[in-house]
Amino acid sequence: MLEKSTKQKFLNKSYVRLTSLIKKVPREIYFIIILFLITRTVLTFSGLLSRQILKDVYKNWYEWRYDKHQWLDIWSVWDSGWYLDIAENGYSPTLQSTLPKKTCCGQSNIVFFPLYPIGIRFFGNIIGSYYLSGVLISNASFLLASIFFYKLVSDMFDKQIAKRAVLFLYLFPTSYFFSALLTEGFFFLTVVLSFYFAYRKKWFTSSLFAFLSALTRSVGVLVIVPLLIGYLHKKIKDGKKIDYKILFFGLVLLAPVGVALFMHHLTGNPLSTFLVEKNGWGHGITNPISYLIEIFSSKNAVLVYFLFLFIFEFLLIVKNYKKLGLSLTSYSIIFLIFPLFSGGETILALPRFAAIVFPIYISLALSIKSKLSTIFISVIFLSLQFISMFFWSIGIFGY
């Protein structure tokens, strides 16, 4: 009898502590979690629906089958196989893996930067599934990034703008990439954290997360430019001299240097990553005007859609550049312009680049203020995202 009473008291205390802890969680966090759950559920339904309606495509053309559960398997196409390849087999200058993935022209996994597949391997060894590990890392990173994104926007502007910015983040037409077995979710987390700490003038921490960005994707090294601009702008604005903290940005450069040294050890050529990227994928410095003309004159509706999405983002950023500030504006322009200078294959990845230009969500929140306009844009965005996921999850819409 005494044991039951003691046990009941313990349970009551635990319940009180738990409810007290739940009450302390800000409402904004619940808002973000609910958004995450609703949108991921809708997108999962879209992917499953596509495999029912497009059965012929799935059976005769689709090759990326990594998980027996289709509600999980829909989150991996194209480059997902390369990341799983690195996690399972390590880096190799020649194609050795039997994992299903489309390859040609001397492609190999050495073009993909290491941090994300290292994470997949580490957690995959713990939970017993590399595939599930990759999906969990992407989604956990995206959820955490959206919380810090809210905090950043809230500090820069106010809570209402931050709430709308998060809403547009989750509903944006290409937001499904953040949950895929690709680098977008994790890369978004590292970039947002680098800007989050830069806004607080914690330059070492900011540079550390920028370093992680550069270890996640080759283009991540460009994050150093807007951060450095932000640092210099704050010094000039505050009337202070440049100090030793500017050296922290050198951390970011250690990422490509480290990759180059590893590639020299693996292949004998420190630039092998970029050589394979150029020869195997057709990436390289090109004339963007020729690609823009080619896209506009083509009959490929998907490419035209990608380009209009790019133009839409660019115009919104330009419209709100004064409110966004030099750092966020420069980040947006760099990551919007970069694909246009990087070859035809990169053009196909425009939707992925569009997703990581996070100032666009802030710009949307600054531009769209009324409830009616917010609802209208939200419905359009979610509809476009549903359709995009429908075709992307079957491998016939972008990379």
Secondary structure, 3 states (H helix, E strand, C coil): CHHHHHHHHHHHHHHHHHHHHHHHCCHHHHHHHHHHHHHHHHHHHHHHHHHHHCHHHHHHCCCCCCCCCHHHHCCCCCCHHHHHHHHHHCCCCCCCCCCCCCCCCCCCHHHCCCHHHHHHHHHHHHHCCHHHHHHHHHHHHHHHHHHHHHHHHHHHCCHHHHHHHHHHHHHCCCHHHHHCCCCHHHHHHHHHHHHHHHHCCCHHHHHHHHHHHHHHCHHHHHHHHHHHHHHHHHHHHHCCCCCHHHHHHHHHHHHHHHHHHHHHHHHCCCCHHHHHHHHHHCCCCCCHHHHHHHHHHCCCHHHHHHHHHHHHHHHHHHHCHHHHHHHHHHHHHHHHHHHHHCCHHHHCCHHHHHHHCCHHHHHHHHHCCCHHHHHHHHHHHHHHHHHHHHHHCCCCCCC
